[in-house]
Amino acid sequence: MTLHNAYSVLYIGALSVLMVLVVACFIRAIKGPSIADRIVAINMIGTQVIIMVGVVALMLHEGYLVDVSLLYAMISFLAVVVLCKVYMGVFLERQAKMNQETQDHA
């Protein structure tokens, strides 16, 4: 077995494991149970995709894919920040509504 074939097996094995982990995180993102769990699962999916692009960059010997993974990291970070901001807005709105209802009943 040549060194090139050994690395190919390693790359394909790593991509396969990462794909299984992405599917597991996707299931967690759908099932929950809380919104915080879903946000963390989405963030983990983004991180795993970045790692997968890095592995593909090594496998294909293409340096530009590292730039693609860096851009994806920035976009993924911004998406998680936006999701957290939306979640906090919904949470604060619910909390204000509950406080209003308790004051109305008192």
URPEWO-V184571 format. One record per pair of residues at least 12 apart in sequence whose C-alpha atoms are under 8 Angstrom apart, sorted by the first residue. I is the first residue (numbers start at 0). J is the second residue. D is the distance in whole Angstrom. If there is no record, write none. Layout:
i=<I,I>
j=<J,J>
d=<D,D>
This chain:
i=<6,7,10,10,10,13,14,14,17,17,20,21,21,21,21,24,24,24,24,25,25,25,27,28,28,34,38,38,38,41,42,42,42,45,45,45,46,46,49,49,49,49,50,52,52,52,52,53,53>
j=<58,58,54,55,58,54,51,54,47,51,47,43,44,47,48,40,41,43,44,40,41,44,40,40,41,86,79,82,83,79,75,76,79,71,72,75,72,75,68,69,71,72,68,64,65,67,68,65,68>
d=<8,7,7,8,7,8,6,7,7,7,8,8,6,7,8,5,7,7,6,7,7,7,6,5,6,8,7,7,7,8,7,8,6,8,7,6,7,8,5,8,7,7,8,7,7,8,6,6,7>
